[in-house]
Amino acid sequence: TSYEPRPNLLIVEMPNVRLADDFAAPTVAGSLVQSVRAEELDELGKKITRLSVEHQPGLKYELRSVGRGLAVAFAPSEAPARAEPTLTAEAAPEAPAGG
């Protein structure tokens, strides 16, 4: 699930996904994104990984699966969203409980 609670913040919530043990938040490059944060949450007993990306207001975004990872691209509203890819992160599927 992805949504923008305010014009400069993209939230991507991924249920039953955990961050890889060696995961490091991508470094911000370019002028479109100010910060990236990834966190694992337990909301009402459900595991969720939340990616928060603070960006310039008014940008279009595109999300794509890339192997076991997620690619996020941002672009000004008048340009295609592939104009400036900003980050790619890998996450590992959550291990089944009781294993």
PyMOL commands that set and color helices and strands:
alter all, ss='L'
color gray80, all
select strands_A, chain A and resi 2-6+9-15+17-19+33-43+46-55+59-66+69-76+84-93
alter strands_A, ss='S'
color yellow, strands_A
deselect
rebuild
show_as cartoon
